[in-house]
Structures are given as C-alpha cells and as structure tokens.
Amino acid sequence: MKNLMVRRSLIGTVLTLLILGSGYALMEKLGSRVPEVRQMSFQESKKAVRVTPVEYKTRELALSSMGRVIPERATDLMAEVQGEMLPGDVPLKPGQRFGEGQVLFRIDDREAKLALYAQKSDFMTTLAGILPDLKLDYPEAYPAWQAYFESLQVDTPLPPLPEITQPAEKVFLSSRNILSQFYTLRSNEERLTKYVVKAPFSGSILEVLQDLSSIVSPGTRVARISRSARMELEVPIAREDLDFLPRGTQVDVYSEDGNQRWTGQVTRIGAAMDPATQSINVYVSFQPGRTPVFEGQYLRMQVPGSRLRDVMEIPRNAIVNRNDLYVVNDSNRLRIARGRIEKV
C-alpha cells in the first residue's frame, strides 16, 4: 500500500514538470516570432466640381417683385334720400360693368316731385300777388318780373331770378319772402336729382348690399363700385430697395406667365412698415386697356436699377460665411477666398 502511494506521487510530479516545460518552450517560440507588417497603399481621392470662369462685366440691376391688384378708385354708393329702390340702366349685380353716366339705380321720387310742384305753385301765387305793387313802385323792374312769371312752369326747372338793380327793390322782395321761397325751391330741385344715381366713371360693381324694391334711408350703403380704366398694383418692397423707386418712376408690369405687359408709374409710397415682412408697400398705377385685369390678381413689377461695372454674378451656393466663396486655383485645387459680395 505504501509503495502504491509513492508511485502515484512520483507520476504526478513528472507530469507537472512536463507541462511546465512544454509551456515554457511554447512561450519562447511565440515571443521570438517577428510580426509581419502589411504595407497599405493610399490613393488620392478626386472630386469633380462645376466651375465658371471669372469674367467681369457691366451688369444692370433689375428690381422685381410680385404685387396684388387693387382698384385705383373704389366708391361706396349710398342713398341720400328715402324711398323704394328701382332698377336703373344696368342690372345691379356684382361683376356687372357699366359706363360713365349710366343710371345704376333709382329711388321712387313721385312723392318728392308732387311736393316740389306744390311749392312751385305757392311761389307762383306769391309772385303773382306782388306784380301789381312792382308795377306801381318799381315800373322799370316790372317788365322783367312779368316775363319771369310767365316763364314759370311747375314741371320745369326754376329759372334764375331777374337781376335786382335797386336796394329798395331787394328789400321789397325780401319782405314778401320771394328770395326765401326761390332758394328753398332750388334746394328741393337739387335734392330731387339725388333720386337718380348715375355712375361717376366707367367700371364694374364689386358688391351689392341692398336689393331692388327695398326701402332705403339717407346714409344706407347700396353698392360698392370700382373704376376699371386704371388699376393699382400694391407691391411690398424691402426698405433698402426704396432708393430705386422714387415717386414718378416708370416701371413695367407683367402677368405671372410673362405674356402680358403694361407700363405703370409709382404714384404713392406707404408710410408704415409691415412688422411681419419688414417691407413697405409701393403703389403702381397702370392702365389695363383691353386686357382684363381683376382685383386681387397677382402681377409682377420690374424696374431697371443702377449699373454695376466690373462685377460677376455668382450662385448663392458658392458663398460661405457671407463674404467667402469657393474658387479653383491654377493647380486645380478648391479653396476658399474672400471677396466683396453684394446681394442683389
């Protein structure tokens, strides 16, 4: 039993020494190996870019901006007398075109006419009552007043009074209310003309607020009309560009597709800046002519600006940091250079 234990111990010791020796030999072999260095090759990368040759020339700046068409003259039609609305020469409908002087609508004036006729009749009665006194006291003025009386008609406009040459004659006429009645009649005749509403210009109806056969009172808005002979283009312009657009500047107005062109003139410049866009409205007056132009339509305004000499136009994507730009030098290498750049 004792010999068996000694043999096992001897075998374990021998195996341990063999393992340690093998590990040491393997470590020496691996440590003496020189690692192989792989040689890497580098190839220069090249990119193709689009370039434009530098060419300085004289360039004319053209200021261009879109604007909205508005009527140059828009008028609200309001009733100045009371009565029933009656039709005129053209239909009172939005979009209806009319000519200057055409009757847009009427107001029933039968009652007003009859009242005026009654006042004229009273005036003729008063005048007839003073003719005998005029013949006696002012014989030199009597023929003129007699002829005036005979010319009066209740359904015709009141003619002017005869010339009053003597102060005493004027006092006599005033004391009999001749002058007061005359001017009251002239006022009522003028008021009677307000029952017929005529177009002050050629244009079109933008909006109708009252229907025919309705009863209107003084101050009632009936319709809104605009002048079609001339229109205005409301164009927002940046503050720094206003120097190119003084009042009276001739400009070109184009349709959005560029097929139509009109000549316009700057008539007004706004006095307030739009806080949202930081722009100021400029108003251009132009005459559409036979080409129809509608309120709210967008058109483009263009005006020639100043001339810049020895300049070159470059695309915005070639600009870096506002004042730098990409250039290609003589060795075909791309680099960044600084230049004087102006936004146009």
PyMOL commands that set and color helices and strands:
alter all, ss='L'
color gray80, all
select helices_A, chain A and resi 2-31+110-137+142-151+167-175+178-195+239-244+316-318
alter helices_A, ss='H'
color red, helices_A
select strands_A, chain A and resi 57-71+74-78+83-87+97-98+103-107+196-198+203-208+215-216+221-227+231-238+250-254+261-274+279-286+298-311+319-320+324-328+334-338
alter strands_A, ss='S'
color yellow, strands_A
deselect
rebuild
show_as cartoon
